[in-house]
Amino acid sequence: MKNKLLIVKKSILAICILVLTTNAFADSKGNKKVETVIFKVEMDCMDCVNRIEQNIPFEKGVKDLQVDLENQKVEISYKSKLTNKESLQKALEKLKFKVLELKK
């Protein structure tokens, strides 16, 4: 009888730990809001595209990057807790591009 009671207690403890850790991980992921910004970037060749693709992903908070040479657009998804539109625009301008944010 004592063995069964011990097994039940351990099972309840394991379930409680599982529920608490699951909730903790769910809360931490909920705080990472990802936003997207689209810039019009004056670029005229594949070297420009490569320069952007080789530098911007390393900016803090950048999650995804899409460069469209034909339409001269750069779409950046980023964690708003780590960076903002202005910082990303400055990073593109630092690469010697003329940049203008496009409204969605």
Residue, then its C-alpha position, 0 to 999 in steps of 0.5 A: m500500500k505504501n508503494k502505491l501511495l508513493i507512486v501516486k505522489k511522484s506521479i502528481l509531482a511529475i504532472c505539476i512540474l510538467v504543467l508549470t514548465t509548459n506554462a513558463f515556456a509558453d509565456s516566454k515565447g509570447n513576449k517576442k513580438v515580430e513586426t515587419v517593415i518594408f523599405k524602398v531602397e535605391m539599388d541597381c545591381m546584384d552587388c547591392v542585393n548581396r551587400i544587403e543580404q550579407n549585412i542586415p541579417f546580422e543586425k540585432g533582432v532581425k528574423d527574416l529578410q526579403v530583397d526585391l531588386e526589380n521593385q527596389k524593396v527590402e522587407i525585414s521581419y524583426k523582433s520589436k523588443l530588440t530593434n525598431k524601424e529607425s535602427l534598421q533604416k540607419a543600418l541600410e543607410k550605413l551601407k550607402f543606400k538611400v532608404l524610404e519606409l513604405k507604408k503597408 
